[in-house]
Amino acid sequence: MNSSELKTHTGSDNLDVKEESFIEKVVFINRVNKVTRGGRNLNFAALVVVGDGKGKVGYALGKAAEVAEAIRKGINKAKKYLISIPLGKNTIVHTVEGKFNAVKVILRPASEGTGVIASLPVRSVCEALGIKNVLTKVVGKSNNPINVVKATIEALKNTKV
């Protein structure tokens, strides 16, 4: 092979693979101890949100013995479960509410220049989705990040075009 062939080869034999760039946000890392007869087993659970910034978003919980492995598993799992959400110009189309267990999330459209006014789990979902301006409120008895992310996704699923 000459040098021009080496430069153009991508390293992949599958030409149908479409590589997209995703926004990956780690929302929460939970350290879990399991006490056994032999001692303590330490594991990690990573809540990850993945989006393309153009209206697709997914989330997953990756679990492993190491933090980096848990994050990688979460990212791969989240990419498999992407959902599409209709967006307006840099904001959501109308006010939506979502509920999951004890958490209720309210998302309101905002004018240009407002930014994402939200808690960390809601902000991660909105930024991965491509929302630039939104006002949010998390209402309820719990502020568990996993439930907040699920309630936010539920609210965004209720968006009508």
C-alpha positions as a LaTeX table, in Angstrom:
\begin{tabular}{lrrr}
\hline
Residue & $x$ (\AA) & $y$ (\AA) & $z$ (\AA) \\
\hline
Met1 & 0.00 & 0.00 & 0.00 \\
Asn2 & 1.22 & 3.46 & $-0.75$ \\
Ser3 & 0.98 & 6.43 & 1.62 \\
Ser4 & $-2.22$ & 7.90 & 0.07 \\
Glu5 & $-4.14$ & 4.68 & 0.79 \\
Leu6 & $-3.02$ & 4.72 & 4.41 \\
Lys7 & $-4.29$ & 8.26 & 4.94 \\
Thr8 & $-7.76$ & 7.60 & 3.54 \\
His9 & $-8.40$ & 4.33 & 5.39 \\
Thr10 & $-10.65$ & 4.91 & 8.44 \\
Gly11 & $-9.89$ & 1.62 & 10.12 \\
Ser12 & $-13.48$ & 0.40 & 9.91 \\
Asp13 & $-14.56$ & $-2.24$ & 7.45 \\
Asn14 & $-18.25$ & $-1.43$ & 8.00 \\
Leu15 & $-19.08$ & 1.52 & 5.73 \\
Asp16 & $-22.70$ & 1.82 & 6.93 \\
Val17 & $-21.73$ & 3.00 & 10.43 \\
Lys18 & $-22.74$ & 6.64 & 10.93 \\
Glu19 & $-20.69$ & 8.21 & 13.71 \\
Glu20 & $-22.55$ & 11.04 & 15.40 \\
Ser21 & $-21.17$ & 13.40 & 17.99 \\
Phe22 & $-23.05$ & 13.25 & 21.27 \\
Ile23 & $-23.13$ & 15.53 & 24.29 \\
Glu24 & $-22.42$ & 13.32 & 27.31 \\
Lys25 & $-23.19$ & 14.56 & 30.83 \\
Val26 & $-22.52$ & 12.67 & 34.05 \\
Val27 & $-25.32$ & 13.71 & 36.40 \\
Phe28 & $-24.59$ & 11.67 & 39.51 \\
Ile29 & $-22.16$ & 9.03 & 40.73 \\
Asn30 & $-23.31$ & 6.84 & 43.61 \\
Arg31 & $-20.86$ & 4.79 & 45.67 \\
Val32 & $-22.41$ & 1.54 & 46.88 \\
Asn33 & $-20.95$ & $-0.70$ & 49.59 \\
Lys34 & $-22.10$ & $-4.29$ & 49.89 \\
Val35 & $-20.96$ & $-5.89$ & 53.13 \\
Thr36 & $-20.30$ & $-9.61$ & 52.75 \\
Arg37 & $-18.70$ & $-12.24$ & 54.93 \\
Gly38 & $-15.39$ & $-11.64$ & 53.19 \\
Gly39 & $-15.47$ & $-7.86$ & 53.63 \\
Arg40 & $-16.86$ & $-4.85$ & 51.80 \\
Asn41 & $-17.48$ & $-4.88$ & 48.05 \\
Leu42 & $-17.30$ & $-1.39$ & 46.58 \\
Asn43 & $-19.28$ & $-0.59$ & 43.40 \\
Phe44 & $-20.27$ & 2.57 & 41.58 \\
Ala45 & $-23.45$ & 3.61 & 39.77 \\
Ala46 & $-23.25$ & 6.50 & 37.28 \\
Leu47 & $-26.33$ & 8.33 & 35.99 \\
Val48 & $-25.50$ & 9.58 & 32.49 \\
Val49 & $-27.47$ & 11.76 & 30.05 \\
Val50 & $-26.61$ & 11.67 & 26.33 \\
Gly51 & $-27.98$ & 13.89 & 23.57 \\
Asp52 & $-27.15$ & 15.16 & 20.11 \\
Gly53 & $-28.05$ & 18.81 & 20.79 \\
Lys54 & $-30.69$ & 18.70 & 18.03 \\
Gly55 & $-33.70$ & 17.17 & 19.78 \\
Lys56 & $-32.62$ & 13.65 & 20.77 \\
Val57 & $-31.86$ & 12.65 & 24.35 \\
Gly58 & $-31.41$ & 9.48 & 26.41 \\
Tyr59 & $-30.38$ & 8.54 & 29.91 \\
Ala60 & $-29.08$ & 5.41 & 31.64 \\
Leu61 & $-27.59$ & 4.11 & 34.85 \\
Gly62 & $-24.27$ & 2.33 & 34.42 \\
Lys63 & $-22.98$ & 0.10 & 37.22 \\
Ala64 & $-19.45$ & $-1.24$ & 37.66 \\
Ala65 & $-16.60$ & $-1.75$ & 40.11 \\
Glu66 & $-14.78$ & 1.34 & 38.77 \\
Val67 & $-16.10$ & 4.85 & 38.10 \\
Ala68 & $-14.78$ & 5.10 & 34.52 \\
Glu69 & $-16.28$ & 1.73 & 33.61 \\
Ala70 & $-19.66$ & 2.71 & 35.11 \\
Ile71 & $-19.68$ & 5.95 & 33.09 \\
Arg72 & $-18.74$ & 4.11 & 29.87 \\
Lys73 & $-21.51$ & 1.55 & 30.42 \\
Gly74 & $-24.01$ & 4.32 & 31.11 \\
Ile75 & $-23.07$ & 6.21 & 27.95 \\
Asn76 & $-23.34$ & 3.10 & 25.76 \\
Lys77 & $-26.71$ & 2.16 & 27.27 \\
Ala78 & $-28.07$ & 5.73 & 26.96 \\
Lys79 & $-27.16$ & 5.87 & 23.25 \\
Lys80 & $-29.39$ & 2.82 & 22.66 \\
Tyr81 & $-32.45$ & 4.50 & 24.16 \\
Leu82 & $-32.57$ & 7.93 & 22.51 \\
Ile83 & $-35.96$ & 9.64 & 22.15 \\
Ser84 & $-36.89$ & 12.58 & 19.91 \\
Ile85 & $-38.41$ & 15.74 & 21.38 \\
Pro86 & $-39.91$ & 18.56 & 19.24 \\
Leu87 & $-38.16$ & 21.87 & 19.98 \\
Gly88 & $-38.92$ & 25.49 & 19.20 \\
Lys89 & $-36.18$ & 28.01 & 18.50 \\
Asn90 & $-33.67$ & 27.25 & 21.29 \\
Thr91 & $-36.49$ & 26.52 & 23.76 \\
Ile92 & $-39.45$ & 24.21 & 24.30 \\
Val93 & $-42.70$ & 24.83 & 22.45 \\
His94 & $-45.01$ & 25.25 & 25.47 \\
Thr95 & $-45.19$ & 24.71 & 29.24 \\
Val96 & $-45.03$ & 21.01 & 30.18 \\
Glu97 & $-45.19$ & 19.03 & 33.41 \\
Gly98 & $-43.82$ & 15.60 & 34.17 \\
Lys99 & $-44.21$ & 13.39 & 37.21 \\
Phe100 & $-42.23$ & 10.38 & 38.34 \\
Asn101 & $-42.76$ & 8.92 & 41.83 \\
Ala102 & $-42.54$ & 11.83 & 44.33 \\
Val103 & $-40.98$ & 14.29 & 41.86 \\
Lys104 & $-42.84$ & 16.75 & 39.65 \\
Val105 & $-40.93$ & 18.87 & 37.12 \\
Ile106 & $-42.36$ & 21.98 & 35.43 \\
Leu107 & $-40.64$ & 23.32 & 32.29 \\
Arg108 & $-41.59$ & 26.72 & 30.82 \\
Pro109 & $-40.36$ & 28.30 & 27.59 \\
Ala110 & $-38.14$ & 31.36 & 28.05 \\
Ser111 & $-37.18$ & 34.32 & 25.90 \\
Glu112 & $-33.85$ & 34.56 & 24.09 \\
Gly113 & $-30.92$ & 35.24 & 26.40 \\
Thr114 & $-32.48$ & 33.75 & 29.55 \\
Gly115 & $-30.35$ & 30.61 & 29.63 \\
Val116 & $-31.13$ & 27.32 & 31.34 \\
Ile117 & $-32.45$ & 28.09 & 34.83 \\
Ala118 & $-32.52$ & 24.61 & 36.36 \\
Ser119 & $-31.05$ & 22.17 & 38.87 \\
Leu120 & $-28.16$ & 19.95 & 37.78 \\
Pro121 & $-30.21$ & 16.90 & 36.64 \\
Val122 & $-32.71$ & 19.05 & 34.68 \\
Arg123 & $-29.92$ & 21.24 & 33.26 \\
Ser124 & $-28.03$ & 18.16 & 32.03 \\
Val125 & $-31.09$ & 16.88 & 30.15 \\
Cys126 & $-31.86$ & 20.31 & 28.64 \\
Glu127 & $-28.28$ & 20.95 & 27.50 \\
Ala128 & $-27.93$ & 17.47 & 25.99 \\
Leu129 & $-31.22$ & 18.00 & 24.16 \\
Gly130 & $-30.13$ & 21.35 & 22.73 \\
Ile131 & $-32.42$ & 23.65 & 24.74 \\
Lys132 & $-30.72$ & 27.02 & 25.31 \\
Asn133 & $-33.49$ & 28.97 & 27.13 \\
Val134 & $-35.88$ & 27.42 & 29.64 \\
Leu135 & $-37.27$ & 28.05 & 33.12 \\
Thr136 & $-37.77$ & 25.01 & 35.35 \\
Lys137 & $-39.02$ & 24.11 & 38.80 \\
Val138 & $-38.66$ & 20.80 & 40.63 \\
Val139 & $-41.60$ & 20.30 & 43.00 \\
Gly140 & $-42.12$ & 17.38 & 45.32 \\
Lys141 & $-40.95$ & 15.50 & 48.36 \\
Ser142 & $-37.81$ & 14.12 & 46.74 \\
Asn143 & $-34.82$ & 15.57 & 44.91 \\
Asn144 & $-33.33$ & 12.19 & 43.97 \\
Pro145 & $-31.36$ & 12.85 & 40.72 \\
Ile146 & $-32.54$ & 9.61 & 39.08 \\
Asn147 & $-36.20$ & 10.46 & 39.66 \\
Val148 & $-35.67$ & 14.10 & 38.61 \\
Val149 & $-34.12$ & 13.00 & 35.28 \\
Lys150 & $-36.98$ & 10.54 & 34.68 \\
Ala151 & $-39.58$ & 13.22 & 35.49 \\
Thr152 & $-37.84$ & 15.69 & 33.14 \\
Ile153 & $-37.86$ & 13.15 & 30.29 \\
Glu154 & $-41.53$ & 12.41 & 31.05 \\
Ala155 & $-42.32$ & 16.13 & 30.86 \\
Leu156 & $-40.50$ & 16.48 & 27.55 \\
Lys157 & $-42.40$ & 13.47 & 26.14 \\
Asn158 & $-45.62$ & 15.41 & 26.81 \\
Thr159 & $-44.54$ & 18.13 & 24.35 \\
Lys160 & $-46.96$ & 18.53 & 21.47 \\
Val161 & $-45.98$ & 20.08 & 18.14 \\
\hline
\end{tabular}
